[in-house]
Amino acid sequence: MLLICPNRATSVELRGVPSQEMAAWEILDSERYPEPQSFAELLVSAKPQLCFLDVCSAPDQAERVLAQLARPPANIPVIALLSRNEPELILRFLRRGAATFLLRPFTAKQLKAAIDKVAVLFP
């Protein structure tokens, strides 16, 4: 699993949610939005099955990352992380390929529902 989250508070909160799903994965953590070339290399070497992407810290950079994840050859499901309820931002990222989203404060129930949705959309 890949976690791209420049917002430290968001990252810490997500990691703190008690979840069997999260406990089972090795988490590759990036505290900044990766550059396209290094990101392509990371995707090839790590082969993440899922990505949590902070879309609030820098929406334009997050959108660039989402474009790399959501299209071939990667086709990695993305769960957008939002620190506040912003309907326009939610729609923007869902339209561009995010599978679903999580809103802070994160809960185990919310996380499980998002992961279950990804499992249905990306069998």
N, CA, C and O atoms as CSV, one atom per row, in Angstrom:
chain,resi,resn,atom,element,x,y,z
A,1,MET,N,N,0.832,-1.157,0.000
A,1,MET,CA,C,0.000,0.000,0.000
A,1,MET,C,C,0.889,1.236,0.000
A,1,MET,O,O,1.937,1.272,0.645
A,2,LEU,N,N,0.454,2.224,-0.724
A,2,LEU,CA,C,1.204,3.470,-0.844
A,2,LEU,C,C,0.411,4.581,-0.181
A,2,LEU,O,O,-0.788,4.723,-0.419
A,3,LEU,N,N,1.073,5.363,0.642
A,3,LEU,CA,C,0.454,6.517,1.292
A,3,LEU,C,C,1.227,7.758,0.866
A,3,LEU,O,O,2.391,7.928,1.230
A,4,ILE,N,N,0.575,8.627,0.091
A,4,ILE,CA,C,1.197,9.878,-0.348
A,4,ILE,C,C,0.462,10.994,0.374
A,4,ILE,O,O,-0.672,11.338,0.041
A,5,CYS,N,N,1.141,11.552,1.376
A,5,CYS,CA,C,0.459,12.487,2.256
A,5,CYS,C,C,1.434,13.504,2.842
A,5,CYS,O,O,2.082,13.230,3.853
A,6,PRO,N,N,1.542,14.683,2.210
A,6,PRO,CA,C,2.410,15.721,2.761
A,6,PRO,C,C,1.929,16.282,4.104
A,6,PRO,O,O,2.720,16.848,4.859
A,7,ASN,N,N,0.644,16.127,4.399
A,7,ASN,CA,C,0.089,16.626,5.649
A,7,ASN,C,C,0.334,15.587,6.744
A,7,ASN,O,O,-0.322,14.546,6.790
A,8,ARG,N,N,1.278,15.885,7.611
A,8,ARG,CA,C,1.701,14.930,8.652
A,8,ARG,C,C,0.540,14.533,9.566
A,8,ARG,O,O,0.419,13.362,9.926
A,9,ALA,N,N,-0.313,15.485,9.947
A,9,ALA,CA,C,-1.432,15.177,10.838
A,9,ALA,C,C,-2.391,14.179,10.190
A,9,ALA,O,O,-2.890,13.275,10.859
A,10,THR,N,N,-2.646,14.338,8.908
A,10,THR,CA,C,-3.520,13.420,8.184
A,10,THR,C,C,-2.897,12.025,8.141
A,10,THR,O,O,-3.581,11.029,8.377
A,11,SER,N,N,-1.611,11.956,7.842
A,11,SER,CA,C,-0.901,10.680,7.778
A,11,SER,C,C,-0.933,9.960,9.123
A,11,SER,O,O,-1.235,8.769,9.187
A,12,VAL,N,N,-0.626,10.676,10.182
A,12,VAL,CA,C,-0.608,10.080,11.525
A,12,VAL,C,C,-2.007,9.589,11.899
A,12,VAL,O,O,-2.163,8.508,12.466
A,13,GLU,N,N,-3.015,10.391,11.576
A,13,GLU,CA,C,-4.386,9.994,11.911
A,13,GLU,C,C,-4.789,8.721,11.170
A,13,GLU,O,O,-5.359,7.812,11.773
A,14,LEU,N,N,-4.500,8.648,9.871
A,14,LEU,CA,C,-4.860,7.458,9.099
A,14,LEU,C,C,-4.144,6.223,9.631
A,14,LEU,O,O,-4.753,5.162,9.769
A,15,ARG,N,N,-2.869,6.356,9.927
A,15,ARG,CA,C,-2.103,5.219,10.452
A,15,ARG,C,C,-2.615,4.775,11.828
A,15,ARG,O,O,-2.426,3.626,12.226
A,16,GLY,N,N,-3.257,5.686,12.541
A,16,GLY,CA,C,-3.751,5.376,13.882
A,16,GLY,C,C,-5.114,4.713,13.914
A,16,GLY,O,O,-5.563,4.282,14.977
A,17,VAL,N,N,-5.778,4.622,12.781
A,17,VAL,CA,C,-7.096,3.984,12.736
A,17,VAL,C,C,-6.915,2.478,12.890
A,17,VAL,O,O,-6.187,1.856,12.117
A,18,PRO,N,N,-7.578,1.888,13.893
A,18,PRO,CA,C,-7.445,0.442,14.070
A,18,PRO,C,C,-8.131,-0.284,12.910
A,18,PRO,O,O,-9.336,-0.145,12.702
A,19,SER,N,N,-7.352,-1.051,12.168
A,19,SER,CA,C,-7.890,-1.714,10.987
A,19,SER,C,C,-7.083,-2.963,10.676
A,19,SER,O,O,-5.855,-2.922,10.598
A,20,GLN,N,N,-7.789,-4.071,10.499
A,20,GLN,CA,C,-7.110,-5.306,10.109
A,20,GLN,C,C,-6.492,-5.155,8.728
A,20,GLN,O,O,-5.406,-5.670,8.464
A,21,GLU,N,N,-7.193,-4.442,7.844
A,21,GLU,CA,C,-6.699,-4.253,6.483
A,21,GLU,C,C,-5.375,-3.489,6.491
A,21,GLU,O,O,-4.422,-3.888,5.821
A,22,MET,N,N,-5.314,-2.409,7.236
A,22,MET,CA,C,-4.092,-1.601,7.288
A,22,MET,C,C,-2.961,-2.380,7.951
A,22,MET,O,O,-1.808,-2.266,7.535
A,23,ALA,N,N,-3.273,-3.160,8.965
A,23,ALA,CA,C,-2.242,-3.919,9.681
A,23,ALA,C,C,-1.599,-4.975,8.785
A,23,ALA,O,O,-0.447,-5.357,8.990
A,24,ALA,N,N,-2.347,-5.439,7.797
A,24,ALA,CA,C,-1.844,-6.515,6.935
A,24,ALA,C,C,-0.905,-6.015,5.842
A,24,ALA,O,O,-0.198,-6.815,5.230
A,25,TRP,N,N,-0.884,-4.714,5.588
A,25,TRP,CA,C,-0.092,-4.177,4.478
A,25,TRP,C,C,1.209,-3.543,4.939
A,25,TRP,O,O,1.297,-2.967,6.023
A,26,GLU,N,N,2.197,-3.663,4.098
A,26,GLU,CA,C,3.406,-2.859,4.267
A,26,GLU,C,C,3.068,-1.487,3.698
A,26,GLU,O,O,2.563,-1.383,2.580
A,27,ILE,N,N,3.343,-0.450,4.453
A,27,ILE,CA,C,2.985,0.896,4.017
A,27,ILE,C,C,4.231,1.605,3.506
A,27,ILE,O,O,5.204,1.789,4.237
A,28,LEU,N,N,4.184,2.001,2.239
A,28,LEU,CA,C,5.230,2.831,1.651
A,28,LEU,C,C,4.756,4.266,1.797
A,28,LEU,O,O,3.755,4.657,1.197
A,29,ASP,N,N,5.459,5.037,2.580
A,29,ASP,CA,C,5.015,6.374,2.955
A,29,ASP,C,C,5.818,7.438,2.230
A,29,ASP,O,O,7.048,7.417,2.250
A,30,SER,N,N,5.119,8.374,1.587
A,30,SER,CA,C,5.780,9.501,0.944
A,30,SER,C,C,5.209,10.782,1.531
A,30,SER,O,O,4.003,11.023,1.472
A,31,GLU,N,N,6.086,11.598,2.096
A,31,GLU,CA,C,5.652,12.844,2.720
A,31,GLU,C,C,5.629,14.006,1.742
A,31,GLU,O,O,5.457,15.158,2.139
A,32,ARG,N,N,5.802,13.701,0.468
A,32,ARG,CA,C,5.702,14.734,-0.568
A,32,ARG,C,C,5.140,14.085,-1.817
A,32,ARG,O,O,5.157,12.863,-1.959
A,33,TYR,N,N,4.646,14.907,-2.712
A,33,TYR,CA,C,4.143,14.381,-3.980
A,33,TYR,C,C,5.351,14.054,-4.845
A,33,TYR,O,O,6.195,14.917,-5.085
A,34,PRO,N,N,5.439,12.812,-5.317
A,34,PRO,CA,C,6.623,12.403,-6.072
A,34,PRO,C,C,6.684,13.027,-7.462
A,34,PRO,O,O,5.662,13.350,-8.067
A,35,GLU,N,N,7.903,13.186,-7.944
A,35,GLU,CA,C,8.133,13.651,-9.312
A,35,GLU,C,C,7.811,12.503,-10.266
A,35,GLU,O,O,7.985,11.340,-9.902
A,36,PRO,N,N,7.346,12.804,-11.472
A,36,PRO,CA,C,6.901,11.740,-12.387
A,36,PRO,C,C,7.911,10.626,-12.632
A,36,PRO,O,O,7.533,9.455,-12.600
A,37,GLN,N,N,9.177,10.944,-12.873
A,37,GLN,CA,C,10.158,9.902,-13.195
A,37,GLN,C,C,10.428,8.995,-12.000
A,37,GLN,O,O,10.401,7.771,-12.129
A,38,SER,N,N,10.685,9.587,-10.846
A,38,SER,CA,C,10.957,8.760,-9.666
A,38,SER,C,C,9.717,7.980,-9.257
A,38,SER,O,O,9.820,6.868,-8.740
A,39,PHE,N,N,8.555,8.556,-9.487
A,39,PHE,CA,C,7.306,7.882,-9.147
A,39,PHE,C,C,7.089,6.664,-10.036
A,39,PHE,O,O,6.660,5.615,-9.556
A,40,ALA,N,N,7.380,6.793,-11.315
A,40,ALA,CA,C,7.252,5.665,-12.239
A,40,ALA,C,C,8.155,4.518,-11.795
A,40,ALA,O,O,7.751,3.356,-11.840
A,41,GLU,N,N,9.364,4.837,-11.370
A,41,GLU,CA,C,10.296,3.815,-10.889
A,41,GLU,C,C,9.766,3.139,-9.626
A,41,GLU,O,O,9.869,1.921,-9.479
A,42,LEU,N,N,9.198,3.932,-8.717
A,42,LEU,CA,C,8.637,3.389,-7.480
A,42,LEU,C,C,7.487,2.429,-7.794
A,42,LEU,O,O,7.385,1.363,-7.188
A,43,LEU,N,N,6.637,2.801,-8.727
A,43,LEU,CA,C,5.502,1.949,-9.074
A,43,LEU,C,C,5.957,0.609,-9.647
A,43,LEU,O,O,5.345,-0.426,-9.387
A,44,VAL,N,N,7.024,0.639,-10.421
A,44,VAL,CA,C,7.546,-0.599,-11.008
A,44,VAL,C,C,8.183,-1.472,-9.932
A,44,VAL,O,O,7.976,-2.685,-9.919
A,45,SER,N,N,8.952,-0.873,-9.037
A,45,SER,CA,C,9.672,-1.669,-8.037
A,45,SER,C,C,8.769,-2.132,-6.887
A,45,SER,O,O,8.874,-3.278,-6.450
A,46,ALA,N,N,7.897,-1.272,-6.399
A,46,ALA,CA,C,7.094,-1.610,-5.227
A,46,ALA,C,C,5.786,-2.319,-5.574
A,46,ALA,O,O,5.280,-3.108,-4.776
A,47,LYS,N,N,5.244,-2.047,-6.741
A,47,LYS,CA,C,3.976,-2.643,-7.191
A,47,LYS,C,C,2.871,-2.535,-6.136
A,47,LYS,O,O,2.311,-3.555,-5.732
A,48,PRO,N,N,2.548,-1.326,-5.684
A,48,PRO,CA,C,1.493,-1.191,-4.677
A,48,PRO,C,C,0.131,-1.603,-5.240
A,48,PRO,O,O,-0.145,-1.414,-6.425
A,49,GLN,N,N,-0.700,-2.159,-4.390
A,49,GLN,CA,C,-2.039,-2.601,-4.789
A,49,GLN,C,C,-3.104,-1.540,-4.533
A,49,GLN,O,O,-4.224,-1.645,-5.035
A,50,LEU,N,N,-2.753,-0.521,-3.753
A,50,LEU,CA,C,-3.694,0.511,-3.360
A,50,LEU,C,C,-2.908,1.751,-2.970
A,50,LEU,O,O,-1.790,1.651,-2.464
A,51,CYS,N,N,-3.492,2.919,-3.203
A,51,CYS,CA,C,-2.840,4.166,-2.801
A,51,CYS,C,C,-3.824,5.062,-2.072
A,51,CYS,O,O,-4.949,5.266,-2.529
A,52,PHE,N,N,-3.400,5.590,-0.945
A,52,PHE,CA,C,-4.116,6.652,-0.245
A,52,PHE,C,C,-3.406,7.947,-0.625
A,52,PHE,O,O,-2.193,8.072,-0.453
A,53,LEU,N,N,-4.167,8.910,-1.144
A,53,LEU,CA,C,-3.583,10.136,-1.683
A,53,LEU,C,C,-4.217,11.357,-1.045
A,53,LEU,O,O,-5.420,11.578,-1.181
A,54,ASP,N,N,-3.413,12.151,-0.347
A,54,ASP,CA,C,-3.858,13.423,0.212
A,54,ASP,C,C,-4.119,14.382,-0.947
A,54,ASP,O,O,-3.201,14.732,-1.688
A,55,VAL,N,N,-5.373,14.805,-1.100
A,55,VAL,CA,C,-5.714,15.686,-2.213
A,55,VAL,C,C,-5.936,17.135,-1.777
A,55,VAL,O,O,-6.179,18.004,-2.616
A,56,CYS,N,N,-5.855,17.397,-0.484
A,56,CYS,CA,C,-6.104,18.750,0.024
A,56,CYS,C,C,-4.847,19.611,0.111
A,56,CYS,O,O,-4.915,20.824,-0.090
A,57,SER,N,N,-3.706,19.003,0.408
A,57,SER,CA,C,-2.488,19.790,0.629
A,57,SER,C,C,-2.068,20.574,-0.607
A,57,SER,O,O,-1.692,21.742,-0.507
A,58,ALA,N,N,-2.131,19.944,-1.758
A,58,ALA,CA,C,-1.777,20.599,-3.032
A,58,ALA,C,C,-2.579,19.899,-4.132
A,58,ALA,O,O,-2.063,18.997,-4.791
A,59,PRO,N,N,-3.830,20.304,-4.336
A,59,PRO,CA,C,-4.702,19.595,-5.274
A,59,PRO,C,C,-4.133,19.409,-6.682
A,59,PRO,O,O,-4.322,18.351,-7.281
A,60,ASP,N,N,-3.449,20.402,-7.214
A,60,ASP,CA,C,-2.911,20.267,-8.572
A,60,ASP,C,C,-1.826,19.197,-8.643
A,60,ASP,O,O,-1.776,18.425,-9.600
A,61,GLN,N,N,-0.965,19.149,-7.638
A,61,GLN,CA,C,0.070,18.102,-7.600
A,61,GLN,C,C,-0.562,16.734,-7.379
A,61,GLN,O,O,-0.141,15.748,-7.984
A,62,ALA,N,N,-1.564,16.674,-6.520
A,62,ALA,CA,C,-2.251,15.408,-6.267
A,62,ALA,C,C,-2.947,14.913,-7.537
A,62,ALA,O,O,-2.995,13.711,-7.797
A,63,GLU,N,N,-3.474,15.831,-8.309
A,63,GLU,CA,C,-4.132,15.450,-9.559
A,63,GLU,C,C,-3.130,14.846,-10.546
A,63,GLU,O,O,-3.451,13.890,-11.253
A,64,ARG,N,N,-1.937,15.397,-10.590
A,64,ARG,CA,C,-0.881,14.851,-11.458
A,64,ARG,C,C,-0.520,13.424,-11.027
A,64,ARG,O,O,-0.345,12.542,-11.868
A,65,VAL,N,N,-0.412,13.207,-9.728
A,65,VAL,CA,C,-0.104,11.872,-9.207
A,65,VAL,C,C,-1.249,10.905,-9.519
A,65,VAL,O,O,-1.013,9.772,-9.940
A,66,LEU,N,N,-2.473,11.352,-9.312
A,66,LEU,CA,C,-3.634,10.515,-9.601
A,66,LEU,C,C,-3.638,10.086,-11.067
A,66,LEU,O,O,-3.958,8.938,-11.374
A,67,ALA,N,N,-3.292,10.986,-11.957
A,67,ALA,CA,C,-3.266,10.656,-13.383
A,67,ALA,C,C,-2.292,9.506,-13.653
A,67,ALA,O,O,-2.580,8.632,-14.471
A,68,GLN,N,N,-1.158,9.501,-12.981
A,68,GLN,CA,C,-0.185,8.417,-13.169
A,68,GLN,C,C,-0.692,7.103,-12.587
A,68,GLN,O,O,-0.444,6.034,-13.143
A,69,LEU,N,N,-1.392,7.187,-11.480
A,69,LEU,CA,C,-1.868,5.970,-10.813
A,69,LEU,C,C,-3.064,5.344,-11.514
A,69,LEU,O,O,-3.160,4.121,-11.617
A,70,ALA,N,N,-3.969,6.177,-11.994
A,70,ALA,CA,C,-5.248,5.680,-12.495
A,70,ALA,C,C,-5.202,5.172,-13.935
A,70,ALA,O,O,-6.140,4.517,-14.390
A,71,ARG,N,N,-4.135,5.463,-14.642
A,71,ARG,CA,C,-4.075,5.035,-16.047
A,71,ARG,C,C,-3.080,3.884,-16.212
A,71,ARG,O,O,-2.232,3.654,-15.351
A,72,PRO,N,N,-3.199,3.162,-17.341
A,72,PRO,CA,C,-2.229,2.104,-17.607
A,72,PRO,C,C,-0.823,2.686,-17.721
A,72,PRO,O,O,-0.692,3.830,-18.155
A,73,PRO,N,N,0.191,1.993,-17.370
A,73,PRO,CA,C,0.166,0.592,-16.954
A,73,PRO,C,C,-0.108,0.397,-15.465
A,73,PRO,O,O,-0.282,-0.741,-15.030
A,74,ALA,N,N,-0.152,1.452,-14.680
A,74,ALA,CA,C,-0.292,1.305,-13.227
A,74,ALA,C,C,-1.673,0.763,-12.831
A,74,ALA,O,O,-1.766,-0.285,-12.192
A,75,ASN,N,N,-2.726,1.464,-13.202
A,75,ASN,CA,C,-4.095,1.072,-12.837
A,75,ASN,C,C,-4.228,0.734,-11.351
A,75,ASN,O,O,-4.798,-0.294,-10.989
A,76,ILE,N,N,-3.704,1.596,-10.513
A,76,ILE,CA,C,-3.737,1.373,-9.069
A,76,ILE,C,C,-4.922,2.133,-8.483
A,76,ILE,O,O,-5.057,3.335,-8.714
A,77,PRO,N,N,-5.781,1.452,-7.730
A,77,PRO,CA,C,-6.906,2.159,-7.120
A,77,PRO,C,C,-6.419,3.201,-6.120
A,77,PRO,O,O,-5.460,2.984,-5.379
A,78,VAL,N,N,-7.109,4.334,-6.124
A,78,VAL,CA,C,-6.734,5.451,-5.259
A,78,VAL,C,C,-7.901,5.811,-4.349
A,78,VAL,O,O,-9.039,5.955,-4.796
A,79,ILE,N,N,-7.594,5.952,-3.070
A,79,ILE,CA,C,-8.552,6.486,-2.107
A,79,ILE,C,C,-8.060,7.890,-1.763
A,79,ILE,O,O,-6.982,8.065,-1.195
A,80,ALA,N,N,-8.868,8.878,-2.116
A,80,ALA,CA,C,-8.512,10.275,-1.862
A,80,ALA,C,C,-8.738,10.597,-0.383
A,80,ALA,O,O,-9.766,10.238,0.192
A,81,LEU,N,N,-7.770,11.274,0.217
A,81,LEU,CA,C,-7.853,11.690,1.615
A,81,LEU,C,C,-8.158,13.180,1.665
A,81,LEU,O,O,-7.453,13.989,1.061
A,82,LEU,N,N,-9.206,13.534,2.385
A,82,LEU,CA,C,-9.589,14.945,2.510
A,82,LEU,C,C,-9.599,15.350,3.973
A,82,LEU,O,O,-10.133,14.638,4.824
A,83,SER,N,N,-9.004,16.499,4.256
A,83,SER,CA,C,-8.961,16.980,5.629
A,83,SER,C,C,-10.214,17.771,5.990
A,83,SER,O,O,-10.443,18.084,7.158
A,84,ARG,N,N,-11.027,18.093,4.979
A,84,ARG,CA,C,-12.278,18.821,5.221
A,84,ARG,C,C,-13.265,18.457,4.113
A,84,ARG,O,O,-12.876,17.984,3.045
A,85,ASN,N,N,-14.540,18.686,4.388
A,85,ASN,CA,C,-15.582,18.354,3.428
A,85,ASN,C,C,-15.660,19.445,2.357
A,85,ASN,O,O,-16.199,20.526,2.592
A,86,GLU,N,N,-15.116,19.142,1.189
A,86,GLU,CA,C,-15.134,20.064,0.046
A,86,GLU,C,C,-15.749,19.337,-1.142
A,86,GLU,O,O,-15.044,18.647,-1.878
A,87,PRO,N,N,-17.066,19.487,-1.336
A,87,PRO,CA,C,-17.744,18.741,-2.400
A,87,PRO,C,C,-17.117,18.912,-3.790
A,87,PRO,O,O,-17.034,17.944,-4.547
A,88,GLU,N,N,-16.677,20.123,-4.136
A,88,GLU,CA,C,-16.077,20.330,-5.460
A,88,GLU,C,C,-14.783,19.538,-5.611
A,88,GLU,O,O,-14.518,18.970,-6.670
A,89,LEU,N,N,-13.985,19.503,-4.558
A,89,LEU,CA,C,-12.729,18.759,-4.596
A,89,LEU,C,C,-12.995,17.248,-4.664
A,89,LEU,O,O,-12.318,16.521,-5.391
A,90,ILE,N,N,-13.981,16.796,-3.901
A,90,ILE,CA,C,-14.352,15.378,-3.938
A,90,ILE,C,C,-14.753,14.986,-5.355
A,90,ILE,O,O,-14.256,13.998,-5.895
A,91,LEU,N,N,-15.647,15.757,-5.951
A,91,LEU,CA,C,-16.100,15.453,-7.318
A,91,LEU,C,C,-14.959,15.530,-8.321
A,91,LEU,O,O,-14.861,14.697,-9.222
A,92,ARG,N,N,-14.104,16.520,-8.167
A,92,ARG,CA,C,-12.963,16.674,-9.077
A,92,ARG,C,C,-12.124,15.403,-9.119
A,92,ARG,O,O,-11.756,14.933,-10.195
A,93,PHE,N,N,-11.822,14.849,-7.953
A,93,PHE,CA,C,-10.945,13.680,-7.901
A,93,PHE,C,C,-11.676,12.387,-8.250
A,93,PHE,O,O,-11.072,11.481,-8.823
A,94,LEU,N,N,-12.943,12.283,-7.924
A,94,LEU,CA,C,-13.702,11.106,-8.346
A,94,LEU,C,C,-13.822,11.071,-9.865
A,94,LEU,O,O,-13.709,10.007,-10.474
A,95,ARG,N,N,-14.049,12.224,-10.474
A,95,ARG,CA,C,-14.158,12.302,-11.935
A,95,ARG,C,C,-12.841,11.985,-12.628
A,95,ARG,O,O,-12.836,11.526,-13.770
A,96,ARG,N,N,-11.745,12.222,-11.959
A,96,ARG,CA,C,-10.433,11.990,-12.564
A,96,ARG,C,C,-9.859,10.612,-12.245
A,96,ARG,O,O,-8.741,10.294,-12.650
A,97,GLY,N,N,-10.617,9.804,-11.528
A,97,GLY,CA,C,-10.173,8.433,-11.370
A,97,GLY,C,C,-10.037,7.873,-9.972
A,97,GLY,O,O,-9.765,6.681,-9.827
A,98,ALA,N,N,-10.212,8.679,-8.933
A,98,ALA,CA,C,-10.158,8.128,-7.576
A,98,ALA,C,C,-11.330,7.156,-7.397
A,98,ALA,O,O,-12.438,7.419,-7.864
A,99,ALA,N,N,-11.079,6.043,-6.726
A,99,ALA,CA,C,-12.126,5.043,-6.519
A,99,ALA,C,C,-13.149,5.517,-5.495
A,99,ALA,O,O,-14.349,5.286,-5.647
A,100,THR,N,N,-12.668,6.172,-4.467
A,100,THR,CA,C,-13.522,6.684,-3.407
A,100,THR,C,C,-12.709,7.673,-2.582
A,100,THR,O,O,-11.596,8.031,-2.969
A,101,PHE,N,N,-13.245,8.115,-1.462
A,101,PHE,CA,C,-12.539,9.091,-0.639
A,101,PHE,C,C,-12.816,8.838,0.837
A,101,PHE,O,O,-13.788,8.178,1.206
A,102,LEU,N,N,-11.934,9.383,1.669
A,102,LEU,CA,C,-12.100,9.369,3.121
A,102,LEU,C,C,-12.021,10.799,3.616
A,102,LEU,O,O,-11.193,11.584,3.155
A,103,LEU,N,N,-12.893,11.131,4.560
A,103,LEU,CA,C,-12.922,12.455,5.169
A,103,LEU,C,C,-12.445,12.374,6.610
A,103,LEU,O,O,-12.832,11.468,7.348
A,104,ARG,N,N,-11.603,13.322,7.011
A,104,ARG,CA,C,-11.202,13.391,8.409
A,104,ARG,C,C,-12.392,13.858,9.232
A,104,ARG,O,O,-13.178,14.675,8.752
A,105,PRO,N,N,-12.546,13.374,10.439
A,105,PRO,CA,C,-11.703,12.396,11.133
A,105,PRO,C,C,-11.976,10.978,10.616
A,105,PRO,O,O,-13.125,10.572,10.441
A,106,PHE,N,N,-10.902,10.247,10.380
A,106,PHE,CA,C,-11.008,8.898,9.851
A,106,PHE,C,C,-11.473,7.939,10.946
A,106,PHE,O,O,-11.074,8.057,12.105
A,107,THR,N,N,-12.319,6.993,10.558
A,107,THR,CA,C,-12.792,5.971,11.491
A,107,THR,C,C,-12.550,4.593,10.878
A,107,THR,O,O,-12.382,4.464,9.665
A,108,ALA,N,N,-12.534,3.585,11.711
A,108,ALA,CA,C,-12.347,2.219,11.230
A,108,ALA,C,C,-13.489,1.816,10.293
A,108,ALA,O,O,-13.263,1.140,9.289
A,109,LYS,N,N,-14.698,2.227,10.620
A,109,LYS,CA,C,-15.865,1.902,9.792
A,109,LYS,C,C,-15.747,2.551,8.408
A,109,LYS,O,O,-16.012,1.910,7.391
A,110,GLN,N,N,-15.354,3.808,8.381
A,110,GLN,CA,C,-15.183,4.536,7.121
A,110,GLN,C,C,-14.070,3.897,6.285
A,110,GLN,O,O,-14.216,3.733,5.074
A,111,LEU,N,N,-12.976,3.545,6.926
A,111,LEU,CA,C,-11.849,2.928,6.224
A,111,LEU,C,C,-12.241,1.572,5.638
A,111,LEU,O,O,-11.914,1.274,4.489
A,112,LYS,N,N,-12.938,0.753,6.422
A,112,LYS,CA,C,-13.368,-0.553,5.932
A,112,LYS,C,C,-14.315,-0.395,4.742
A,112,LYS,O,O,-14.195,-1.130,3.762
A,113,ALA,N,N,-15.244,0.542,4.813
A,113,ALA,CA,C,-16.185,0.759,3.705
A,113,ALA,C,C,-15.442,1.173,2.437
A,113,ALA,O,O,-15.786,0.722,1.345
A,114,ALA,N,N,-14.434,2.019,2.570
A,114,ALA,CA,C,-13.661,2.466,1.407
A,114,ALA,C,C,-12.881,1.304,0.805
A,114,ALA,O,O,-12.860,1.140,-0.415
A,115,ILE,N,N,-12.246,0.505,1.639
A,115,ILE,CA,C,-11.468,-0.636,1.145
A,115,ILE,C,C,-12.389,-1.673,0.509
A,115,ILE,O,O,-12.046,-2.264,-0.515
A,116,ASP,N,N,-13.557,-1.894,1.112
A,116,ASP,CA,C,-14.532,-2.825,0.527
A,116,ASP,C,C,-14.997,-2.320,-0.845
A,116,ASP,O,O,-15.166,-3.114,-1.770
A,117,LYS,N,N,-15.202,-1.032,-0.979
A,117,LYS,CA,C,-15.625,-0.464,-2.262
A,117,LYS,C,C,-14.550,-0.671,-3.316
A,117,LYS,O,O,-14.850,-1.030,-4.455
A,118,VAL,N,N,-13.306,-0.447,-2.940
A,118,VAL,CA,C,-12.194,-0.666,-3.867
A,118,VAL,C,C,-12.147,-2.135,-4.297
A,118,VAL,O,O,-11.904,-2.433,-5.467
A,119,ALA,N,N,-12.379,-3.044,-3.359
A,119,ALA,CA,C,-12.344,-4.469,-3.678
A,119,ALA,C,C,-13.424,-4.837,-4.702
A,119,ALA,O,O,-13.212,-5.725,-5.527
A,120,VAL,N,N,-14.566,-4.168,-4.657
A,120,VAL,CA,C,-15.636,-4.415,-5.620
A,120,VAL,C,C,-15.280,-3.804,-6.975
A,120,VAL,O,O,-15.484,-4.432,-8.014
A,121,LEU,N,N,-14.754,-2.595,-6.962
A,121,LEU,CA,C,-14.432,-1.885,-8.215
A,121,LEU,C,C,-13.202,-2.453,-8.923
A,121,LEU,O,O,-13.101,-2.399,-10.148
A,122,PHE,N,N,-12.268,-2.998,-8.138
A,122,PHE,CA,C,-11.007,-3.529,-8.684
A,122,PHE,C,C,-10.812,-4.958,-8.208
A,122,PHE,O,O,-9.944,-5.216,-7.373
A,123,PRO,N,N,-11.607,-5.894,-8.726
A,123,PRO,CA,C,-11.533,-7.282,-8.226
A,123,PRO,C,C,-10.209,-7.953,-8.573
A,123,PRO,O,O,-9.996,-9.114,-8.224
